[in-house]
Structure formats: C-alpha cells, structure tokens
Amino acid sequence: MGRFFLICCMALALAGCSKRTAAPEERRIASLSTAAAVILNKLGTPPVAVDQYCAVAAPSTPVIGKGTAISVEKLLELKINTLILWSYQKNALEYLTRYGIELVAVDPCRAANFPELIEKLGALTGKREKCAGIISEYKKSFEGITSLAGTKKRVYLELYTRNRGAGDESYMGDLLRAAGAKSILKKSALTGTEYIVKQDPEVIFFVENFGSKDEIMKRSGFAAVEAVKRKAVYPVPRELLIEGASLREAVEYLRKRID
C-alpha cells in the first residue's frame, strides 16, 4: 500500500506539468538509449537514470529497468520528467505521459547521421554551443576514416546472443565497411546456423563477455566456416560498438583483426 500511495501522490504532483514541456534547466532525464547517454555525458548533463543495458553510466546511476520493462515507481521517486527512448519503444511506453513524463524518441543512428542526434540532445538540454564542438570533433574522426579499397571480407558480428548478427544497414555495419569488411546480413536480426555456414564468413566477431571463441568454434557446422578454419574469431569490447562512442578506435580495432 505504501508504494501504491507514493505512486499516486507523485503522479498527482506531476499532473500539473503534464501538459507542458520542461525547460532545459528543469529537466531530469532518464535514458534507455546508450548512444544518447554517451552524448549527455559529453554535454555535461549525464542522465539521472538509465536502463540495465547502459554501459557508459557511472556505477552509482540508478537503474530503472531494462528495455521497455521499466519501473514507474522508480521514475516518480527520482522525479524524472523526461525519458529518452528509441523510436521503436515509444508505443510500448506511451502510458508514461499520464505521469507527466515527456517521451523523447530517437531513431537508430548510423555513422553518417550521428551528428543529428547530438543536435537534438543539445537543443533538449540547452547545450547548443557545447554540442557544436562535439559535432566538430566527431566529423573530424568520421572524415579521417576511409573504407579499404578492393573486395571486402565477409564478416559475421554476433550481438549479445547466439545467431543474432549485426546487419550491413546499421551503425555496426558502417564500422565493418570502414574497416574493410561487410556483414553477411543485410539487417540486424536473428538468423539460422545454416545461413551463417552457407555465407562462410572469413572473420567472426562477438561482443566481449557475451560469448566465447571456443564455444563459437565448436558450434555444429562451423568447422567448415573459413573464419573457424583460420581461427579468426575475435571478441569486441562492448564500448566500441556503442553508436558514436569510439568511432576511430572501433574501426582501428576491427581493421587490425580483419587484415
């Protein structure tokens, strides 16, 4: 009953501001987007709370849940009035607006349009001048990275769980192409073992601490895959795969192992 009373009281307190947009200095932001959290940190306005998957928040930052399974009680307790979320999560979390929480949806970003997300968050936080410097720095890194000429090596980059790979049409696909490779998948998605074996990737990457080289190499059918024959199966630190976090470092890391 105590928790229910807390939610009701705080919801009523916030109801008065549910019809207006908070000023930048009034915003208490939670983020379900790690890419957005990266930018907020650089702007000097780190999120008040994050989801369980965020890899760039301070250890003391409160966690409000994971994915769309988040705690309304925690949001209200932390007086969150702005929630940054991925566009594909918005419908599932639209109910939060009744608690006076503004939903700011961001689209999955690519290497080329990442500055657009920086601009959006700069406007949201009132840090337009500071975001200009961040954009300039990012563009210099982006322009300094060129794709390798010639035939690109076939790569399977596994994301967090077995048979879920990064697609060519994604930020991680951009990283792979800049490093001289191309994903065997067009879009990021679950795929079948038979498909992976048939595509015969020359290099396999997986997210560090979300798999192992030994386990992947021992999978059924993988003995016939070129990457396994060459033992070209490598972990990638998670922080290198976060949109916009370490563009140059990520490409250099991948390129060194693809060559």
C-alpha positions in Angstrom: 0.0 0.0 0.0 2.8 2.3 0.8 4.3 2.0 -2.7 0.9 2.5 -4.3 0.3 5.6 -2.2 3.7 7.0 -3.3 2.9 6.5 -7.0 -0.5 8.1 -6.6 0.8 11.1 -4.8 3.7 11.8 -7.1 1.5 11.3 -10.2 -0.9 13.9 -8.8 2.0 16.2 -8.1 3.3 15.9 -11.7 -0.1 16.1 -13.3 0.1 19.9 -13.3 3.1 19.8 -15.6 2.0 17.0 -17.8 0.7 19.5 -20.5 3.9 21.5 -20.8 7.5 20.8 -21.9 10.1 21.2 -19.2 12.7 23.9 -19.7 16.3 22.6 -20.2 17.3 23.6 -16.7 14.3 21.8 -15.2 14.8 18.5 -17.0 15.5 15.4 -15.1 16.4 12.9 -17.8 16.4 9.2 -17.9 17.7 7.4 -21.0 17.0 4.0 -22.5 19.5 4.8 -25.3 23.1 4.2 -24.5 24.0 6.3 -27.6 22.1 9.2 -26.0 23.7 8.7 -22.7 27.2 9.0 -24.4 26.2 12.4 -25.7 24.6 13.6 -22.5 27.8 12.7 -20.6 29.8 14.8 -23.1 27.4 17.7 -22.8 27.9 17.7 -19.0 24.3 16.7 -18.3 24.5 12.9 -17.5 21.2 11.1 -17.3 19.7 10.8 -13.8 18.8 7.2 -14.5 19.4 4.6 -17.2 18.3 1.1 -18.1 20.2 -2.1 -17.3 21.9 -2.3 -20.7 23.6 1.1 -20.4 27.4 0.6 -20.5 28.5 4.2 -20.0 26.7 5.4 -16.9 28.5 5.9 -13.6 28.2 2.9 -11.3 26.0 4.9 -8.9 23.5 5.9 -11.5 20.1 4.4 -10.7 18.7 1.7 -13.0 15.0 1.9 -13.9 14.6 -1.4 -15.6 15.6 -3.0 -18.9 14.2 -2.3 -22.4 10.6 -1.3 -22.0 10.2 -3.2 -18.7 10.8 -0.2 -16.5 9.6 0.9 -13.1 7.1 3.7 -12.9 7.7 3.9 -9.2 11.4 4.4 -9.7 10.8 7.1 -12.3 8.5 9.0 -10.0 10.8 8.5 -7.0 13.6 10.1 -9.0 11.3 12.9 -10.3 12.1 12.0 -13.9 10.2 14.3 -16.2 12.0 13.4 -19.5 12.6 9.9 -20.9 14.8 9.4 -23.9 14.0 6.2 -25.7 14.4 4.5 -29.1 11.6 5.3 -31.5 10.6 1.6 -31.7 10.0 1.7 -27.9 7.6 4.6 -27.9 4.3 2.9 -28.4 5.0 0.5 -25.5 5.8 3.4 -23.1 3.2 5.9 -24.2 1.4 5.4 -20.9 4.1 7.2 -19.1 2.9 10.6 -20.4 0.0 10.3 -18.0 2.5 10.7 -15.2 3.9 14.0 -16.6 6.9 12.3 -18.3 7.8 13.6 -21.7 8.9 11.0 -24.1 11.8 12.0 -26.5 12.1 9.4 -29.2 15.4 8.9 -31.1 15.9 6.9 -34.2 18.5 4.2 -34.5 21.5 6.1 -35.8 24.2 5.5 -38.4 27.7 6.8 -38.6 26.8 9.5 -41.1 23.8 10.9 -39.3 25.0 10.7 -35.7 25.5 14.5 -35.5 21.7 14.8 -35.9 21.3 13.1 -32.6 23.9 15.3 -31.0 22.0 18.4 -32.2 18.7 17.1 -30.9 20.1 16.4 -27.4 21.9 19.8 -27.5 18.6 21.5 -28.0 16.9 19.4 -25.4 19.4 20.3 -22.7 20.1 23.8 -23.8 23.7 23.0 -24.6 23.7 24.0 -28.3 27.1 25.7 -28.1 28.7 22.8 -26.5 27.2 20.3 -28.9 28.7 22.2 -31.8 32.1 21.3 -30.5 31.2 17.7 -30.1 29.9 17.5 -33.6 33.0 19.1 -35.0 35.2 16.6 -33.2 33.0 13.7 -34.4 33.0 14.8 -38.0 36.8 15.1 -38.0 37.0 11.4 -36.8 34.4 10.4 -39.4 36.2 12.1 -42.3 39.5 10.7 -41.2 38.3 7.1 -41.6 38.2 5.8 -45.2 37.0 2.4 -46.4 39.6 0.0 -47.7 39.6 -0.5 -51.4 39.0 -3.8 -53.1 36.9 -6.9 -52.2 35.6 -6.6 -48.6 35.9 -9.6 -46.4 32.7 -11.4 -45.3 32.1 -10.9 -41.6 29.6 -12.2 -39.0 29.3 -9.9 -36.0 27.3 -11.6 -33.3 25.3 -9.4 -31.0 24.8 -10.5 -27.4 23.1 -13.8 -28.1 23.6 -16.8 -30.4 22.7 -16.3 -34.1 21.8 -12.6 -33.7 24.0 -10.7 -36.0 24.7 -7.0 -36.9 23.4 -6.1 -40.3 25.1 -4.1 -43.1 22.4 -1.4 -42.7 23.3 -0.5 -39.2 25.9 1.6 -37.3 28.0 -1.6 -36.7 27.7 -2.4 -40.4 29.1 1.1 -41.1 32.1 0.3 -38.8 32.7 -3.0 -40.6 32.7 -1.4 -44.0 35.0 1.3 -42.9 37.3 -1.4 -41.6 37.3 -3.2 -45.0 34.6 -5.8 -44.4 30.9 -6.4 -45.0 28.3 -8.1 -42.8 26.8 -11.3 -44.2 23.4 -9.9 -43.0 21.6 -7.0 -44.6 19.8 -6.0 -41.4 20.5 -6.8 -37.8 18.4 -9.8 -36.9 18.3 -13.4 -35.7 19.4 -15.8 -38.3 19.9 -19.6 -38.7 23.1 -21.5 -38.2 22.7 -23.0 -41.7 22.6 -19.5 -43.2 25.8 -18.4 -41.4 27.6 -21.6 -42.5 26.4 -21.1 -46.1 27.6 -17.4 -46.1 31.0 -18.7 -45.0 32.3 -15.6 -43.1 36.0 -15.1 -43.2 36.0 -13.4 -39.8 33.7 -13.7 -36.9 33.3 -11.1 -34.1 31.3 -11.4 -30.9 30.6 -8.9 -28.1 33.1 -9.4 -25.3 31.6 -11.2 -22.3 28.6 -12.3 -24.3 30.1 -15.4 -25.8 33.5 -17.1 -26.3 35.8 -18.1 -29.1 35.8 -21.7 -28.0 32.0 -22.0 -27.9 31.5 -20.4 -31.3 34.2 -22.6 -33.0 32.6 -25.7 -31.6 29.1 -25.0 -32.9 27.5 -27.5 -35.2 28.6 -27.0 -38.8 31.1 -24.2 -38.0 34.1 -26.4 -38.6 33.5 -25.8 -42.3 33.5 -22.0 -41.9 36.5 -20.1 -43.2 36.8 -18.0 -40.0 36.9 -21.1 -37.9 39.5 -22.8 -40.1 41.7 -19.7 -39.8 40.8 -19.2 -36.1 39.7 -15.7 -37.0 37.1 -15.4 -34.2 37.5 -12.3 -32.0 35.8 -10.6 -29.1 35.0 -6.9 -29.4 34.8 -4.7 -26.3 31.2 -3.6 -26.0 32.0 0.1 -25.6 33.5 0.1 -29.2 30.1 -0.8 -30.6 28.1 2.0 -28.9 26.9 4.5 -31.5 29.3 7.4 -31.6 31.3 6.5 -28.5 34.6 5.5 -30.1 34.3 5.6 -33.8 38.0 5.8 -34.8 39.1 3.3 -32.1 36.4 0.8 -33.1 37.4 0.9 -36.8 41.0 0.5 -36.0 40.3 -2.4 -33.7 38.2 -4.2 -36.3 40.6 -3.4 -39.2 43.5 -4.9 -37.3 41.8 -8.2 -37.0 40.2 -8.2 -40.4 43.5 -7.6 -42.2 
